[in-house]
Amino acid sequence: MHPAGVQSDRCPDFREDAAAADQQRAFMALEWVADGGKGLWEPDGASYYGDELVITPEQRWSREQKLALLDWHPMFTGRCPSCEVTLPQTESPRVYWDCACGWRDDSV
C-alpha cells in the first residue's frame, strides 16, 4: 500500500508473471505482434492499422464468386450483364447500377 501515492509511472509492487502471460495468450489464442517494441497483440480475425485494432469483416462471398463478379458486374465491365449495353461512367462513383432493360444490381 502506498498512502502518499506512487512517485513514478510504474507500480513498484507489480511484476509480470511470464508463465501466466504465456498461458493466457495460449488460452485466448492471441498472437503477439512486435510493433516497435510496444508488444501489441492481435486476436484471430483482426489486425492493427497504425495504433488501431481493426476487426476483419466476415467474407460473404467465396473466392470463386468474387472472380465471377469481376467478369459480369458493370462496375468492372462497363456493360449491362443482361443486354450488353454500355453503361455511362459518372464523375462520382456510382452507387446504383441499373439498366434501361430492367436489370438492377440488388447487391447493395
Rosetta blueprint (number, residue, H / E / L):
1 M L
2 H L
3 P L
4 A L
5 G L
6 V L
7 Q L
8 S L
9 D L
10 R L
11 C L
12 P L
13 D L
14 F L
15 R L
16 E L
17 D L
18 A H
19 A H
20 A H
21 A H
22 D H
23 Q H
24 Q H
25 R H
26 A H
27 F H
28 M H
29 A L
30 L E
31 E E
32 W E
33 V E
34 A L
35 D L
36 G L
37 G L
38 K L
39 G L
40 L E
41 W E
42 E E
43 P E
44 D L
45 G L
46 A E
47 S E
48 Y E
49 Y E
50 G L
51 D L
52 E E
53 L E
54 V E
55 I E
56 T L
57 P L
58 E L
59 Q L
60 R L
61 W L
62 S L
63 R H
64 E H
65 Q H
66 K H
67 L H
68 A H
69 L H
70 L H
71 D H
72 W H
73 H L
74 P H
75 M H
76 F H
77 T H
78 G L
79 R E
80 C L
81 P L
82 S L
83 C L
84 E L
85 V L
86 T E
87 L L
88 P L
89 Q L
90 T L
91 E L
92 S L
93 P L
94 R L
95 V L
96 Y L
97 W L
98 D E
99 C L
100 A L
101 C L
102 G L
103 W L
104 R E
105 D L
106 D L
107 S L
108 V L
